[in-house]
């Protein structure tokens, strides 16, 4: 969270402006995303803004229990350096008794040695009568986050969508990146983010990101990934002044 972090310099000011509108702005925002699954946003899904969570009201989304169970039963060495308590060491060895204990603890404890993925924190989480929308905002980052501590290849955007899917009820679920455009065409999605979207949709990425989902459910979640739009494109579409957005969290424009 540096002086140019995307939450305070992009997500909050842009979405605060959009929230003040009285039109069907959520639908318009979703249609700006490209390079995703290619699926269109259905016209019969109600996307009128109901509530939203970003900035100081950022909402954590819990990982699916099915994923946590899978990680216990298929425990592998961590991707990143982390402490490994004795119980996790025994899980890594495939100890049947420890696996049974960890699975039992899933029924009563959301935190502890038996949990191998924490909550997901989308930069913006929007609720409408017909859909849940997760947004990952980027500004200075060179690309998306593609691993967790205990799962290589589990992409950040799929974590958001996976968690939202779990609590969707009968609503649709959509997700997208909002990123910084570059000169000479700042409304165009930069090539690095086009490549990131393509990578997110590969069979290997989907296998690593959704080991707990069957093929039909996995395909349904993938349909909701709309891709990427730039902050400049959003501002241009809605008539906002991109140049007026704060450059840093302390210095203003």
ROSE-4610 file (N, C-alpha, C; in Angstrom, 1 decimal, always signed):
// ROSE-4610
residu = [X/X/X/X/X/X/X/X/X/X/X/X/X/X/X/X/X/X/X/X/X/X/X/X/X/X/X/X/X/X/X/X/X/X/X/X/X/X/X/X/X/X/X/X/X/X/X/X/X/X/X/X/X/X/X/X/X/X/X/X/X/X/X/X/X/X/X/X/X/X/X/X/X/X/X/X/X/X/X/X/X/X/X/X/X/X/X/X/X/X/X/X/X/X/X/X/X/X/X/X/X/X/X/X/X/X/X/X/X/X/X/X/X/X/X/X/X/X/X/X/X/X/X/X/X/X/X/X/X/X/X/X/X/X/X/X/X/X/X/X/X/X/X/X/X/X/X/X/X/X/X/X/X/X/X/X/X/X/X/X/X/X/X/X/X/X/X/X/X/X/X/X/X/X/X/X/X/X/X/X/X/X/X/X/X/X/X/X/X/X/X/X/X/X/X/X/X/X/X/X/X/X/X/X/X/X/X/X/X/X/X/X/X/X/X/X/X/X/X/X/X/X/X/X/X/X/X/X/X/X/X/X/X/X/X/X/X/X/X/X/X/X/X/X/X/X/X/X/X/X/X/X/X/X/X/X/X/X/X/X/X/X/X/X/X/X/X/X/X/X/X/X/X/X/X/X/X/X/X/X/X/X/X/X/X/X/X/X/X/X/X/X/X/X/X/X/X/X/X/X/X/X/X/X/X/X/X/X/X/X/X/X/X/X/X/X/X/X/X/X/X/X/X/X/X/X/X/X/X/X/X/X/X/X/X/X/X/X/X/X/X/X/X/X/X/X/X/X/X/X/X/X/X/X/X/X/X/X/X/X/X/X/X/X/X/X/X/X/X/X/X/X/X/X/X/X/X/X/X/X/X/X/X/X/X/X/X/X/X/X/X/X/X/X/X/X/X/X/X/X/X/X/X/X/X/X/X/X/X/X/X/X/X/X/X/X/X/X/X/X/X/X/X/X/X/X/X/X/X/X/X/X/X/X/X/X/X/X/X/X/X/X/X/X/X/X/X/X/X/X/X/X/X/X/X/X/X/X/X/X/X/X/X/X/X/X/X/X/X/X/X/X/X/X/X/X/X/X/X/X/X/X/X/X/X/X/X/X/X/X/X/X/X/X/X/X/X/X/X/X/X/X/X/X/X/X/X/X/X/X/X/X/X/X/X/X/X/X/X/X/X/X/X/X/X/X/X/X/X/X/X/X/X/X/X/X/X/X/X/X/X/X/X/X/X/X/X/X/X/X/X/X/X/X/X/X/X/X/X/X/X/X/X/X/X/X/X/X/X/X/X/X/X/X/X/X/X/X/X/X/X/X/X/X/X/X/X/X/X/X/X/X/X/X/X/X/X/X/X/X/X/X/X/X/X/X/X/X/X/X/X/X/X/X/X/X/X/X/X/X/X/X/X/X/X/X/X/X/X/X/X/X/X/X/X/X/X/X/X/X/X/X/X/X/X/X/X/X/X/X/X/X/X/X/X/X/X/X/X/X/X/X/X/X/X/X/X/X/X/X/X/X/X/X/X/X/X/X/X/X/X/X/X/X/X/X/X/X/X/X/X/X/X/X/X/X/X/X/X/X/X/X/X/X/X/X/X/X/X/X/X/X/X/X/X/X/X/X/X/X/X/X/X/X/X/X/X/X/X/X/X/X/X/X/X/X/X/X/X/X/X/X/X/X/X/X/X/X/X/X/X/X/X/X/X/X/X/X/X]
num = [1/1/1/2/2/2/3/3/3/4/4/4/5/5/5/6/6/6/7/7/7/8/8/8/9/9/9/10/10/10/11/11/11/12/12/12/13/13/13/14/14/14/15/15/15/16/16/16/17/17/17/18/18/18/19/19/19/20/20/20/21/21/21/22/22/22/23/23/23/24/24/24/25/25/25/26/26/26/27/27/27/28/28/28/29/29/29/30/30/30/31/31/31/32/32/32/33/33/33/34/34/34/35/35/35/36/36/36/37/37/37/38/38/38/39/39/39/40/40/40/41/41/41/42/42/42/43/43/43/44/44/44/45/45/45/46/46/46/47/47/47/48/48/48/49/49/49/50/50/50/51/51/51/52/52/52/53/53/53/54/54/54/55/55/55/56/56/56/57/57/57/58/58/58/59/59/59/60/60/60/61/61/61/62/62/62/63/63/63/64/64/64/65/65/65/66/66/66/67/67/67/68/68/68/69/69/69/70/70/70/71/71/71/72/72/72/73/73/73/74/74/74/75/75/75/76/76/76/77/77/77/78/78/78/79/79/79/80/80/80/81/81/81/82/82/82/83/83/83/84/84/84/85/85/85/86/86/86/87/87/87/88/88/88/89/89/89/90/90/90/91/91/91/92/92/92/93/93/93/94/94/94/95/95/95/96/96/96/97/97/97/98/98/98/99/99/99/100/100/100/101/101/101/102/102/102/103/103/103/104/104/104/105/105/105/106/106/106/107/107/107/108/108/108/109/109/109/110/110/110/111/111/111/112/112/112/113/113/113/114/114/114/115/115/115/116/116/116/117/117/117/118/118/118/119/119/119/120/120/120/121/121/121/122/122/122/123/123/123/124/124/124/125/125/125/126/126/126/127/127/127/128/128/128/129/129/129/130/130/130/131/131/131/132/132/132/133/133/133/134/134/134/135/135/135/136/136/136/137/137/137/138/138/138/139/139/139/140/140/140/141/141/141/142/142/142/143/143/143/144/144/144/145/145/145/146/146/146/147/147/147/148/148/148/149/149/149/150/150/150/151/151/151/152/152/152/153/153/153/154/154/154/155/155/155/156/156/156/157/157/157/158/158/158/159/159/159/160/160/160/161/161/161/162/162/162/163/163/163/164/164/164/165/165/165/166/166/166/167/167/167/168/168/168/169/169/169/170/170/170/171/171/171/172/172/172/173/173/173/174/174/174/175/175/175/176/176/176/177/177/177/178/178/178/179/179/179/180/180/180/181/181/181/182/182/182/183/183/183/184/184/184/185/185/185/186/186/186/187/187/187/188/188/188/189/189/189/190/190/190/191/191/191/192/192/192/193/193/193/194/194/194/195/195/195/196/196/196/197/197/197/198/198/198/199/199/199/200/200/200/201/201/201/202/202/202/203/203/203/204/204/204/205/205/205/206/206/206/207/207/207/208/208/208/209/209/209/210/210/210/211/211/211/212/212/212/213/213/213/214/214/214/215/215/215/216/216/216/217/217/217/218/218/218/219/219/219/220/220/220/221/221/221/222/222/222/223/223/223/224/224/224/225/225/225/226/226/226/227/227/227/228/228/228/229/229/229/230/230/230/231/231/231/232/232/232/233/233/233/234/234/234/235/235/235/236/236/236/237/237/237/238/238/238/239/239/239/240/240/240/241/241/241/242/242/242/243/243/243/244/244/244/245/245/245/246/246/246/247/247/247/248/248/248/249/249/249/250/250/250/251/251/251/252/252/252/253/253/253]
x = [+0.8/+0.0/+0.9/+1.5/+2.3/+1.5/+2.2/+1.6/+0.7/+1.0/+0.2/-0.6/-1.0/-1.8/-3.1/-3.5/-4.7/-6.0/-6.1/-7.4/-7.7/-6.8/-7.0/-7.0/-6.2/-6.0/-6.9/-7.5/-8.3/-9.6/-9.6/-10.9/-11.8/-11.4/-12.3/-12.9/-12.0/-12.6/-13.4/-13.1/-13.8/-15.2/-15.2/-16.4/-17.3/-16.7/-17.6/-18.4/-17.7/-18.4/-19.5/-19.2/-20.2/-21.4/-21.1/-22.2/-23.2/-22.8/-23.7/-24.6/-24.4/-25.3/-26.6/-27.6/-28.9/-29.3/-28.4/-28.7/-28.2/-28.2/-27.8/-26.3/-25.5/-24.1/-23.3/-23.8/-23.1/-23.0/-24.1/-24.2/-23.2/-23.2/-22.3/-20.9/-20.5/-19.2/-18.7/-19.6/-19.3/-19.0/-19.8/-19.6/-18.3/-17.6/-16.3/-15.2/-15.4/-14.3/-14.2/-12.9/-12.7/-11.6/-11.4/-10.3/-10.7/-11.9/-12.3/-12.9/-13.9/-14.4/-15.1/-15.5/-16.2/-17.7/-18.2/-19.6/-20.2/-21.4/-22.1/-22.8/-23.0/-23.8/-25.2/-26.0/-27.4/-28.2/-29.0/-29.9/-30.9/-31.3/-32.4/-31.9/-30.6/-30.0/-30.2/-30.8/-30.9/-29.6/-29.1/-27.8/-27.9/-29.1/-29.2/-28.5/-27.6/-26.8/-27.6/-27.3/-27.9/-26.9/-25.7/-24.8/-23.4/-22.4/-21.0/-20.0/-18.9/-17.9/-16.5/-15.9/-14.5/-13.9/-12.6/-11.9/-12.0/-12.4/-12.5/-13.6/-14.5/-15.6/-15.3/-14.1/-13.7/-14.2/-14.9/-15.5/-14.7/-14.3/-13.6/-14.6/-14.2/-15.0/-14.3/-15.0/-14.4/-14.2/-13.2/-12.9/-14.0/-14.3/-15.2/-14.7/-15.6/-15.2/-14.7/-15.3/-14.8/-13.4/-12.9/-11.5/-10.7/-11.1/-10.3/-10.2/-11.2/-11.2/-10.2/-10.2/-9.3/-7.9/-7.6/-6.2/-5.7/-6.6/-6.2/-5.8/-6.7/-6.5/-5.4/-5.0/-4.0/-2.8/-2.5/-1.5/-0.2/+0.4/+1.7/+2.5/+3.8/+4.7/+4.3/+4.6/+4.1/+4.9/+4.3/+4.9/+5.8/+5.4/+6.2/+6.7/+7.7/+8.3/+7.3/+7.1/+6.1/+6.4/+6.0/+6.2/+5.3/+5.8/+5.0/+4.9/+3.8/+3.7/+3.6/+3.8/+3.9/+2.7/+1.5/+0.3/+0.3/+0.8/+0.8/+1.9/+3.0/+4.1/+3.5/+2.7/+2.1/+1.1/+0.4/-0.5/+0.4/+1.5/+2.4/+2.9/+3.0/+3.4/+2.2/+1.0/-0.2/-0.7/-0.4/-0.8/-2.4/-3.0/-4.4/-5.1/-4.6/-5.2/-5.2/-4.1/-4.1/-5.0/-5.2/-6.1/-7.5/-7.9/-9.2/-9.5/-8.5/-8.6/-8.8/-8.1/-8.2/-9.6/-10.1/-11.4/-12.5/-12.3/-13.3/-13.3/-12.1/-12.0/-12.6/-12.7/-13.4/-14.8/-15.4/-16.8/-17.0/-15.9/-16.1/-15.2/-14.1/-13.1/-12.6/-12.8/-12.4/-11.0/-10.3/-8.9/-8.1/-6.8/-6.0/-5.1/-4.3/-3.4/-4.0/-5.3/-6.0/-6.5/-6.3/-6.8/-5.6/-5.8/-4.7/-5.0/-6.1/-6.3/-7.2/-6.9/-7.7/-8.7/-9.4/-10.4/-9.8/-10.6/-10.2/-10.7/-9.9/-10.3/-10.4/-11.5/-11.6/-11.5/-10.9/-10.9/-12.2/-13.2/-14.6/-15.5/-16.5/-17.5/-18.9/-19.6/-20.9/-22.0/-23.1/-24.3/-25.4/-26.1/-27.3/-28.4/-29.6/-30.6/-30.3/-29.6/-29.4/-28.0/-27.0/-25.6/-24.7/-23.6/-22.5/-21.4/-20.7/-19.6/-18.3/-17.2/-15.9/-15.0/-14.3/-13.3/-12.0/-11.0/-9.6/-8.9/-8.6/-8.1/-6.5/-5.9/-4.5/-4.1/-2.8/-2.3/-0.8/+0.0/+1.4/+1.9/+1.1/+1.5/+1.9/+2.9/+3.3/+2.4/+1.5/+0.7/-0.2/-1.0/-1.9/-1.1/-1.7/-1.2/-1.7/-0.8/-1.1/-0.9/-0.5/-0.3/-0.8/-1.1/-1.3/-0.1/-0.1/+1.1/+1.1/-0.1/-0.2/-0.7/-0.9/-1.4/-0.8/+0.1/+0.6/-0.4/-0.5/-1.4/-2.8/-3.1/-4.5/-4.6/-5.1/-5.1/-6.0/-5.6/-6.4/-7.8/-7.9/-9.3/-10.2/-9.6/-10.4/-10.8/-9.9/-10.2/-11.5/-11.5/-12.6/-13.9/-13.8/-15.0/-15.5/-14.5/-14.8/-15.6/-15.1/-15.7/-17.1/-17.2/-18.5/-19.5/-19.1/-19.9/-20.5/-19.8/-20.2/-21.4/-21.6/-22.6/-23.6/-23.6/-24.4/-25.9/-26.3/-27.7/-28.1/-29.1/-29.5/-29.0/-28.1/-27.6/-26.4/-26.2/-25.0/-23.8/-22.6/-21.4/-20.5/-20.0/-19.1/-17.8/-16.7/-15.5/-14.7/-13.9/-13.0/-11.9/-10.8/-9.7/-10.0/-9.6/-9.5/-8.1/-7.4/-6.0/-5.6/-4.4/-3.9/-3.6/-4.1/-3.8/-2.5/-1.9/-0.6/-0.7/+0.2/+0.2/+0.8/+0.4/-0.4/-1.9/-2.4/-3.8/-4.2/-4.4/-4.7/-6.0/-6.9/-8.2/-8.1/-7.0/-6.8/-6.1/-6.6/-6.0/-4.5/-3.6/-2.2/-1.9/-0.9/-0.7/-0.4/+0.3/+0.6/-0.7/-1.8/-3.0/-3.9/-3.7/-4.3/-3.7/-2.4/-1.7/-2.2/-2.3/-2.7/-4.1/-5.0/-6.4/-6.3/-5.5/-5.4/-4.8/-3.8/-3.3/-4.3/-5.1/-6.1/-7.1/-7.3/-8.3/-7.7/-6.4/-5.8/-6.3/-6.3/-6.8/-5.9/-4.6/-3.8/-4.1/-4.3/-4.7/-6.0/-7.0/-8.3/-8.2/-7.3/-7.1/-6.5/-5.5/-4.9/-5.8/-6.6/-7.4/-8.7/-9.2/-10.4/-10.3/-9.4/-9.3/-10.5/-11.3/-12.5/-13.8/-13.7/-14.9/-15.0/-16.2/-16.4/-16.4/-16.3/-16.2/-17.3/-18.6/-19.7/-19.7/-19.5/-19.5/-18.3/-17.2/-16.0/-16.3/-16.9/-17.2/-18.2/-19.1/-20.1/-19.4/-18.5/-17.8/-16.9/-16.3/-15.4/-16.2/-17.5/-18.3/-18.4/-18.3/-18.4/-17.2/-16.1/-14.9/-14.9/-15.1/-15.4/-14.1/-13.0/-11.7/-11.2/-10.8/-10.1/-10.6/-10.6/-10.8/-9.8/-9.5/-8.6/-9.4/-8.7/-9.3/-9.7/-8.8/-9.0/-10.3/-10.5/-11.7/-13.0/-12.9/-14.0/-14.4/-13.3/-13.6/-14.1/-13.6/-14.0/-15.5/-15.8/-17.2/-18.2/-17.9/-18.8/-18.7/-17.8/-17.6/-16.9/-16.0/-15.2/-13.9/-13.3/-11.9/-10.9/-10.2/-9.2/-8.0/-7.7/-6.6/-6.8/-8.1/-8.4/-8.2/-8.0/-7.8/-6.5/-6.5/-5.2/-4.1/-2.9/-1.7/-1.1/-1.2/-0.7/-1.8/-1.6/-2.5/-2.3/-1.2/-0.9/-0.8/-0.5/-0.2/-1.3/-2.4/-3.4/-3.0/-3.7/-3.4/-2.0]
y = [-1.2/+0.0/+1.2/+1.6/+2.8/+4.0/+5.1/+6.4/+6.3/+5.4/+5.3/+4.0/+3.5/+2.3/+2.5/+1.5/+1.6/+1.8/+1.3/+1.4/+2.9/+3.6/+5.0/+6.0/+5.7/+6.6/+6.3/+5.1/+4.7/+4.1/+3.0/+2.3/+3.2/+3.9/+4.7/+5.9/+6.7/+7.9/+7.6/+6.6/+6.2/+5.6/+4.6/+3.9/+4.8/+5.7/+6.6/+7.5/+7.9/+8.7/+7.9/+6.7/+5.8/+5.5/+5.3/+5.0/+6.1/+7.3/+8.5/+8.6/+7.8/+7.9/+7.2/+7.5/+6.9/+6.1/+5.8/+5.0/+3.6/+2.8/+1.4/+1.3/+2.0/+2.1/+0.8/-0.1/-1.3/-2.1/-2.2/-2.8/-2.2/-0.8/-0.1/-0.4/-0.5/-0.8/-2.2/-3.1/-4.5/-4.6/-3.9/-4.0/-3.4/-2.6/-2.1/-3.1/-4.2/-5.2/-6.0/-6.3/-7.1/-8.2/-9.1/-10.1/-11.1/-11.3/-12.3/-13.5/-14.1/-15.4/-15.2/-14.0/-13.7/-13.8/-14.2/-14.3/-12.9/-12.7/-11.4/-11.4/-10.2/-10.0/-10.1/-11.1/-11.3/-10.0/-9.7/-8.5/-8.6/-9.9/-10.0/-10.1/-9.9/-9.9/-8.5/-8.4/-7.0/-6.6/-5.5/-5.0/-3.6/-3.3/-2.0/-2.0/-1.1/-1.1/-1.1/-2.1/-2.2/-1.8/-2.4/-2.0/-2.3/-1.7/-1.9/-1.8/-2.5/-2.5/-2.3/-1.2/-0.9/+0.1/+0.3/+1.2/+0.7/+1.6/+1.3/+0.2/+0.0/-1.0/-2.3/-2.5/-3.7/-4.9/-5.8/-7.0/-8.3/-9.0/-10.3/-11.4/-12.2/-13.3/-14.6/-15.5/-16.7/-17.7/-18.5/-19.5/-20.7/-21.4/-22.5/-23.6/-24.1/-25.2/-26.4/-26.6/-27.7/-27.6/-26.3/-26.1/-26.4/-25.9/-26.1/-27.6/-28.3/-29.8/-30.4/-30.0/-30.5/-30.3/-29.1/-28.7/-29.5/-29.9/-30.7/-32.1/-32.6/-34.0/-34.2/-33.0/-33.1/-32.1/-32.0/-31.0/-31.2/-30.1/-30.0/-29.0/-29.0/-28.0/-26.6/-25.6/-24.3/-23.7/-22.8/-22.0/-21.0/-20.3/-19.3/-19.7/-19.0/-19.3/-19.0/-20.0/-19.8/-20.8/-20.5/-21.5/-22.7/-23.8/-25.1/-25.7/-25.6/-26.2/-27.7/-28.4/-29.9/-30.6/-30.0/-30.6/-30.5/-29.4/-29.2/-30.1/-30.3/-31.2/-32.6/-33.0/-34.4/-34.5/-33.4/-33.4/-33.5/-32.8/-33.0/-34.4/-35.1/-36.5/-37.5/-36.9/-37.7/-38.5/-38.1/-38.9/-38.9/-40.1/-40.3/-39.7/-39.9/-39.4/-37.9/-37.2/-35.8/-35.2/-35.9/-35.5/-35.5/-36.6/-36.8/-35.7/-35.3/-34.3/-32.9/-32.7/-31.4/-31.2/-32.3/-32.2/-32.0/-32.6/-32.4/-31.0/-30.4/-29.0/-28.0/-28.4/-27.5/-27.2/-28.1/-27.9/-26.9/-26.6/-25.7/-24.5/-24.5/-23.5/-23.0/-21.7/-21.1/-20.6/-20.7/-20.3/-21.4/-21.5/-22.5/-23.2/-24.2/-24.9/-25.7/-26.0/-26.8/-26.0/-24.7/-23.8/-23.4/-23.7/-23.4/-22.3/-21.6/-20.4/-19.5/-18.2/-17.3/-16.6/-15.6/-14.9/-14.2/-14.0/-13.2/-11.8/-10.8/-9.4/-8.7/-8.8/-8.0/-6.5/-5.7/-4.3/-3.6/-4.2/-3.8/-5.0/-5.0/-6.1/-5.4/-5.6/-5.0/-6.0/-5.6/-6.4/-5.7/-6.5/-6.0/-7.1/-6.9/-7.9/-9.2/-9.1/-10.3/-10.8/-10.1/-10.4/-10.0/-10.7/-10.2/-9.9/-8.8/-8.4/-8.2/-8.8/-8.6/-7.9/-6.9/-6.1/-6.1/-6.4/-6.3/-5.1/-4.1/-2.9/-2.9/-2.5/-2.4/-1.0/-0.6/+0.6/+0.5/+0.2/+0.1/-1.3/-2.3/-3.7/-4.1/-5.0/-5.5/-6.6/-7.1/-8.2/-8.7/-9.7/-10.2/-11.1/-11.4/-12.4/-13.7/-14.7/-16.0/-17.2/-16.9/-18.0/-17.6/-18.6/-18.4/-19.1/-18.9/-19.6/-21.1/-21.7/-23.1/-23.7/-22.9/-23.4/-22.6/-23.2/-22.6/-22.5/-21.4/-21.3/-20.9/-20.7/-20.3/-18.7/-18.3/-16.8/-16.1/-14.8/-14.0/-13.7/-13.4/-13.2/-14.4/-15.6/-16.8/-17.0/-16.6/-16.7/-15.9/-14.6/-13.7/-14.4/-14.8/-15.4/-16.6/-17.5/-18.7/-18.5/-17.5/-17.2/-16.6/-15.7/-15.1/-16.1/-17.0/-18.1/-18.9/-19.0/-19.9/-19.2/-17.9/-17.2/-16.6/-16.9/-16.2/-16.4/-17.6/-18.0/-18.2/-17.5/-17.7/-16.5/-15.7/-14.6/-15.0/-14.2/-14.4/-13.8/-14.2/-13.7/-13.2/-12.0/-11.4/-10.9/-10.9/-10.4/-9.7/-8.7/-8.1/-7.4/-7.0/-6.2/-4.8/-3.8/-2.4/-2.0/-1.6/-1.4/+0.0/+0.4/+1.6/+1.5/+2.3/+2.4/+3.1/+3.0/+3.6/+4.4/+5.4/+6.1/+5.2/+5.5/+6.6/+6.4/+5.2/+4.9/+4.4/+5.2/+4.8/+4.1/+4.2/+3.5/+2.0/+1.7/+0.3/-0.5/-1.7/-2.6/-2.9/-2.6/-2.9/-4.4/-4.7/-6.0/-7.0/-6.5/-7.3/-7.8/-7.0/-7.4/-8.2/-8.0/-9.0/-10.4/-10.4/-11.7/-12.3/-11.5/-12.0/-12.6/-12.0/-12.6/-13.9/-13.9/-15.2/-16.3/-15.9/-16.9/-17.4/-16.5/-16.9/-18.0/-18.0/-18.8/-20.1/-20.4/-21.6/-22.8/-24.0/-25.2/-25.4/-25.2/-25.4/-24.5/-23.2/-22.3/-22.6/-23.0/-23.4/-24.7/-25.6/-26.8/-26.5/-25.6/-25.2/-24.4/-23.5/-22.6/-23.2/-24.3/-24.9/-26.4/-26.9/-28.4/-29.0/-28.2/-28.7/-28.6/-28.1/-27.9/-28.9/-29.4/-30.2/-29.4/-30.1/-29.4/-28.5/-28.9/-28.1/-26.8/-26.9/-25.7/-24.8/-25.4/-24.6/-23.8/-24.4/-23.7/-22.5/-22.7/-21.7/-20.5/-20.8/-19.7/-18.9/-19.6/-19.0/-18.0/-18.3/-17.5/-16.1/-16.0/-14.7/-13.8/-14.3/-13.5/-12.7/-11.4/-10.5/-9.9/-10.0/-9.5/-8.3/-7.3/-6.1/-4.8/-3.8/-2.4/-1.5/-0.3/+0.6/+1.7/+2.2/+3.3/+4.5/+4.7/+5.8/+5.6/+4.3/+4.0/+4.2/+3.8/+4.0/+5.5/+6.3/+7.7/+8.3/+7.9/+8.5/+8.1/+6.9/+6.4/+7.1/+7.4/+8.0/+9.5/+10.1/+11.5/+12.1/+11.3/+11.8/+12.2/+13.1/+13.6/+12.7/+11.9/+11.0/+11.8/+12.9/+13.8/+14.3/+14.3/+14.8/+13.8/+12.5/+11.5/+11.7/+11.4/+11.7/+10.8/+11.4/+10.7/+9.9/+10.4/+9.7/+9.9/+9.1/+9.1/+10.3/+11.0/+12.2/+13.5/+13.4/+14.7/+15.2/+14.4/+14.8/+14.7/+15.3/+15.2/+15.8]
z = [+0.0/+0.0/+0.0/-1.1/-1.2/-1.6/-1.9/-2.1/-3.4/-4.3/-5.5/-5.6/-4.4/-4.4/-5.1/-5.8/-6.7/-5.9/-4.7/-4.0/-3.7/-3.2/-2.8/-4.0/-5.0/-6.1/-7.3/-7.4/-8.5/-8.1/-7.3/-7.0/-6.2/-5.2/-4.3/-5.1/-5.7/-6.3/-7.5/-8.3/-9.5/-9.1/-8.2/-7.9/-7.0/-6.2/-5.5/-6.4/-7.5/-8.5/-9.2/-9.5/-10.2/-9.3/-8.0/-7.1/-6.9/-7.2/-7.1/-8.3/-9.3/-10.5/-10.2/-11.0/-10.9/-12.1/-12.9/-14.1/-14.0/-15.1/-15.1/-15.3/-14.4/-14.6/-14.4/-13.6/-13.4/-14.7/-15.4/-16.7/-17.7/-17.7/-18.6/-18.3/-17.0/-16.6/-17.1/-16.9/-17.3/-18.8/-19.6/-21.0/-21.5/-20.7/-21.1/-21.1/-20.4/-20.3/-21.5/-21.9/-23.1/-22.7/-23.6/-23.5/-22.4/-22.1/-21.1/-21.8/-21.2/-21.7/-23.0/-23.3/-24.6/-24.4/-23.2/-23.0/-22.8/-23.3/-23.2/-21.8/-21.3/-20.1/-20.5/-20.0/-20.4/-20.1/-21.1/-20.9/-19.9/-19.5/-18.5/-17.1/-16.9/-15.5/-15.0/-13.8/-13.2/-12.6/-13.1/-12.7/-12.0/-11.6/-10.9/-9.5/-9.3/-8.1/-6.8/-5.9/-4.6/-3.5/-3.5/-2.5/-3.0/-2.4/-2.9/-1.7/-1.9/-0.8/-1.4/-1.0/-1.5/-0.5/-0.7/+0.2/+1.7/+2.6/+4.0/+4.3/+3.3/+3.5/+2.7/+2.3/+1.5/+2.2/+1.5/+2.1/+1.8/+2.8/+2.6/+2.1/+1.2/+0.8/+1.2/+1.9/+2.4/+1.3/+1.3/+0.3/+0.5/-0.6/-0.5/+0.4/+1.2/+2.1/+1.2/+0.1/-0.8/-1.2/-1.4/-1.7/-0.5/+0.7/+1.9/+2.2/+2.0/+2.1/+1.2/-0.1/-1.1/-0.8/-0.3/+0.1/+1.3/+2.2/+3.3/+2.8/+1.9/+1.4/+0.4/-0.2/-1.2/-0.9/+0.3/+0.8/+0.1/-0.4/-1.1/-0.4/-0.6/+0.0/-0.4/+0.4/+0.1/-1.0/-1.8/-2.9/-2.3/-1.2/-0.6/+0.7/+1.2/+2.5/+3.6/+4.4/+5.5/+6.6/+7.8/+8.9/+8.8/+9.1/+9.0/+10.4/+11.1/+12.4/+12.2/+13.4/+13.3/+12.6/+12.9/+12.3/+10.8/+10.2/+8.8/+8.2/+9.0/+8.5/+8.4/+9.3/+9.2/+8.0/+7.7/+6.5/+5.3/+5.2/+4.1/+3.9/+5.0/+4.9/+4.6/+4.6/+4.2/+5.4/+6.6/+7.8/+7.9/+7.8/+7.8/+9.0/+10.2/+11.4/+11.4/+11.0/+10.9/+9.9/+8.7/+7.7/+8.3/+9.0/+9.5/+10.6/+11.4/+12.4/+11.7/+10.7/+10.0/+9.3/+8.7/+8.1/+9.1/+10.3/+11.3/+11.8/+11.9/+12.4/+11.4/+10.1/+9.2/+9.5/+10.3/+10.7/+11.8/+12.4/+13.6/+13.6/+12.9/+13.0/+11.7/+11.4/+10.1/+10.1/+11.2/+11.2/+12.0/+11.6/+12.3/+11.3/+11.8/+11.0/+9.9/+10.0/+9.0/+7.8/+7.9/+6.8/+5.9/+4.6/+3.7/+2.7/+2.8/+2.1/+2.9/+3.0/+3.7/+2.9/+3.4/+2.6/+1.4/+0.4/-0.8/-0.6/-1.0/-0.8/-2.2/-2.9/-4.1/-3.8/-4.7/-4.5/-4.5/-5.2/-5.1/-5.3/-4.5/-4.5/-4.6/-5.7/-5.9/-6.0/-5.3/-5.3/-6.1/-6.9/-7.6/-7.4/-7.7/-7.6/-8.3/-9.4/-10.2/-10.3/-9.7/-9.9/-8.7/-8.6/-7.8/-8.7/-8.4/-9.3/-8.4/-8.9/-8.2/-9.1/-8.6/-9.4/-8.7/-9.5/-9.0/-9.7/-8.9/-9.5/-9.4/-10.5/-10.6/-11.1/-10.7/-11.3/-11.6/-10.6/-10.9/-11.0/-10.7/-10.7/-12.1/-12.2/-13.5/-14.0/-13.2/-13.7/-12.5/-12.7/-11.7/-10.7/-9.6/-8.6/-9.0/-9.2/-9.8/-8.9/-7.6/-6.7/-5.3/-4.5/-3.0/-2.3/-1.0/-0.3/-0.5/-0.6/-0.6/-1.9/-2.9/-4.2/-5.4/-6.1/-7.3/-8.4/-9.1/-10.2/-9.9/-8.6/-8.3/-8.4/-9.5/-9.8/-8.9/-8.6/-7.8/-8.2/-9.5/-10.0/-9.9/-10.1/-9.9/-8.4/-7.5/-6.1/-5.8/-6.3/-6.1/-6.7/-7.9/-8.5/-7.9/-7.5/-6.8/-5.5/-4.7/-3.4/-3.6/-4.6/-4.9/-5.4/-6.2/-6.7/-5.6/-4.5/-3.4/-2.6/-2.7/-2.0/-2.9/-4.2/-5.2/-5.0/-4.4/-4.5/-5.9/-6.5/-7.9/-8.7/-8.2/-9.0/-9.9/-10.9/-11.8/-11.1/-11.5/-10.9/-12.1/-11.9/-13.0/-12.3/-13.0/-12.5/-13.6/-13.3/-14.2/-13.5/-14.3/-13.9/-14.4/-13.6/-14.0/-13.8/-14.9/-14.9/-15.5/-15.3/-15.9/-17.3/-18.2/-19.6/-19.8/-20.9/-21.2/-22.6/-22.7/-24.0/-25.1/-26.3/-26.8/-26.8/-26.4/-26.4/-25.0/-24.1/-22.7/-22.5/-23.4/-23.2/-23.7/-24.4/-24.9/-23.8/-23.6/-22.6/-23.0/-22.1/-22.4/-22.7/-23.5/-23.9/-22.8/-21.7/-20.5/-19.9/-19.9/-19.3/-20.3/-21.6/-22.6/-22.4/-22.2/-22.0/-20.7/-19.6/-18.3/-18.4/-19.1/-19.3/-20.1/-21.1/-21.9/-21.0/-20.2/-19.3/-18.3/-17.8/-16.8/-17.4/-18.7/-19.3/-19.8/-19.6/-20.1/-19.3/-19.9/-19.2/-18.0/-18.0/-16.9/-15.7/-16.0/-15.0/-14.3/-15.1/-14.6/-13.7/-14.2/-13.4/-12.0/-12.0/-10.7/-9.9/-10.5/-9.7/-9.2/-9.8/-9.4/-9.3/-8.4/-8.3/-7.6/-7.0/-6.2/-7.0/-8.2/-9.0/-10.2/-10.5/-11.6/-12.9/-14.0/-15.3/-15.6/-15.3/-15.6/-14.8/-13.5/-12.6/-13.0/-13.3/-13.6/-14.9/-15.9/-17.1/-16.8/-15.9/-15.6/-14.9/-14.1/-13.4/-14.4/-15.3/-16.3/-17.2/-17.5/-18.3/-17.7/-16.4/-15.7/-15.7/-16.2/-16.3/-17.6/-17.4/-18.5/-19.1/-18.3/-18.9/-18.2/-19.0/-18.5/-19.2/-18.4/-19.0/-18.3/-18.9/-18.3/-17.5/-16.5/-15.8/-16.7/-17.7/-18.6/-19.4/-19.8/-20.6/-19.8/-18.5/-17.6/-17.5/-17.2/-17.0/-18.3/-19.4/-20.7/-21.0/-20.7/-21.0/-20.1/-18.9/-17.9/-17.8/-18.6/-18.6/-17.4/-16.8/-15.7/-16.1/-15.3/-15.7/-15.1/-15.9/-15.4/-14.8/-15.4/-14.9/-13.5/-13.1/-11.8/-10.7/-11.0/-10.0/-9.3/-8.0/-7.2/-7.8/-7.9/-8.3/-7.2/-6.0/-4.8/-3.7/-2.6/-1.5/-0.6/-0.8/+0.1/-0.7/-2.0/-2.7/-3.6/-3.8/-4.7/-6.2/-7.1/-8.5/-8.8]
